[in-house]
Amino acid sequence: MIRHGGQRYGTAAELATALGPDVTEAMLRNWSQRDGLARYRVGRTVYYLLDQAAEIERSKRVSGRGRPRTLVTA
């Protein structure tokens, strides 16, 4: 994870780990295309905004559509 301007960014793998076991790298890439998750390319690496990904994950979890997902509390 990197921090820039008070925001945390990470690769799809890093965010999938941070958001819980039921979030995959492919889901983050889909959210980028379908739900407007911001992505930034630095060289060959793509970084996603953690706060925005967490908000999308939260809205998907409570929507009732798709497979049921659980909330992991640490």
C-alpha positions as CSV (number, residue, x, y, z in Angstrom):
1,M,0.0,0.0,0.0
2,I,1.1,3.5,-0.7
3,R,-0.1,6.8,0.8
4,H,-0.5,9.9,-1.3
5,G,-2.3,13.1,-0.4
6,G,-3.9,11.5,2.7
7,Q,-5.3,8.7,0.6
8,R,-4.3,5.0,0.6
9,Y,-3.8,3.2,-2.7
10,G,-2.9,-0.4,-3.4
11,T,-2.7,-3.0,-6.1
12,A,-5.7,-5.3,-6.7
13,A,-4.0,-8.1,-4.7
14,E,-3.3,-5.7,-1.7
15,L,-6.8,-4.4,-1.6
16,A,-8.3,-7.9,-1.9
17,T,-6.3,-8.9,1.1
18,A,-7.3,-5.7,3.0
19,L,-11.0,-6.0,2.2
20,G,-11.5,-9.6,3.3
21,P,-11.4,-13.2,2.1
22,D,-14.5,-12.9,-0.1
23,V,-13.1,-10.0,-2.2
24,T,-10.9,-11.1,-5.2
25,E,-8.6,-9.3,-7.5
26,A,-11.0,-9.9,-10.4
27,M,-13.8,-8.3,-8.4
28,L,-11.7,-5.1,-8.0
29,R,-10.9,-5.0,-11.7
30,N,-14.6,-5.4,-12.4
31,W,-15.5,-2.6,-10.0
32,S,-13.1,-0.4,-11.8
33,Q,-14.8,-1.0,-15.1
34,R,-18.4,-1.2,-14.0
35,D,-18.7,0.8,-10.8
36,G,-16.2,3.6,-11.4
37,L,-13.5,2.5,-9.0
38,A,-10.6,4.9,-9.6
39,R,-7.5,3.4,-11.0
40,Y,-4.1,4.9,-11.6
41,R,-1.3,3.4,-13.6
42,V,2.3,4.0,-12.6
43,G,4.5,2.2,-15.1
44,R,3.1,-1.3,-15.4
45,T,1.4,-1.3,-12.0
46,V,-2.2,-0.3,-11.5
47,Y,-3.2,1.2,-8.1
48,Y,-6.8,1.5,-6.8
49,L,-8.1,3.9,-4.1
50,L,-8.8,1.9,-0.9
51,D,-11.5,4.1,0.6
52,Q,-13.5,4.0,-2.7
53,A,-13.1,0.2,-3.0
54,A,-14.3,-0.2,0.6
55,E,-17.4,1.9,-0.1
56,I,-18.2,-0.1,-3.2
57,E,-17.7,-3.4,-1.3
58,R,-20.0,-2.2,1.5
59,S,-22.7,-1.2,-1.0
60,K,-22.4,-4.5,-2.8
61,R,-22.5,-6.5,0.5
62,V,-25.8,-5.0,1.6
63,S,-27.5,-4.8,-1.8
64,G,-28.9,-8.4,-1.6
65,R,-27.9,-9.2,-5.1
66,G,-25.4,-11.8,-6.0
67,R,-23.8,-14.4,-3.7
68,P,-24.0,-13.7,0.0
69,R,-20.9,-12.2,1.5
70,T,-19.8,-11.8,5.1
71,L,-18.3,-8.9,7.0
72,V,-14.9,-9.6,8.5
73,T,-14.3,-7.6,11.7
74,A,-10.8,-7.3,13.0
